[in-house]
Amino acid sequence: MKLKELKQLVEEYEKLYTCAVSDAMDEMGLPAGFIDPGMRPIWPGARMVGFAAIMKMMLSEAPLDKDIVSKMAKFIAGVPKLPVACVDMSGQMIAAGLGQSTSRMLQGFGFRGGLVDGPVRDIAQVTSLKFPMFARGIICSSIRGRMVVDLEHVNQPMTCGARIINPGDLVFGDVNGVVIVPGDRVEDVLKKAKEIIATDTWWFEQLEKGRNPADIEQEKPLP
């Protein structure tokens, strides 16, 4: 899909909210897309929509690589258009998967946010950058001497909670949490989510008119 078309898709998703997208996937019989409630926005109002670019960290007592920037460059070279950095922390909560330096770097390369299956840090600075970040917690420790980038798993599928995220899947995060939409179903889910929101809006309008909810349900069931 061309960049212009991808931008249009992202813009349409930005008008939605994750609950409607999750409900749409349920109605379509797709595997559940929501990530468990441990994944939360790091600063109030953070929202992100983009396509999964995956990086994995692994345990290591080695000092921080001198070529960490070149490793990041290798990761960035293989990402999809309009990317969201999805960081697999190998189940560890001992160090920050993203912080102010990496956020500045990613933001400069056009990343639309970061999803970290673990903790992050430098919250004041990241908030000031307005870089959308979703994670399982906050920690002050660095990856130095604790974890390194696993180049064997750059842009390979990752598991986040009970969800498998594939490179190019749509990642949508807002105040309600995060939902993952398979890359080949993005347009279908968007259409269904719009229908759900339209039904919700119609219901609210009928309630404001004073109609009996039972009568409204007979006319059009809640999504």
Secondary structure, DSSP 8 states (H G I E B T S, - for coil): --HHHHHHHHHHHHTS-HHHHHHHHHHTT----B--TT-EESSTT--EEEEEEEEEEEE--S---TTHHHHHHHHHHT--SSEEEEEE-TT--SS-S--HHHHHHHHHTT---EEEEEEE--HHHHHHHT--EEEEEE----STTTEEE-GGGTT--EEETTEEE-TT-EEEEETTEEEEE-GGGHHHHHHHHHHHHHHHHHHHHHHHTT--HHHHHHHS---
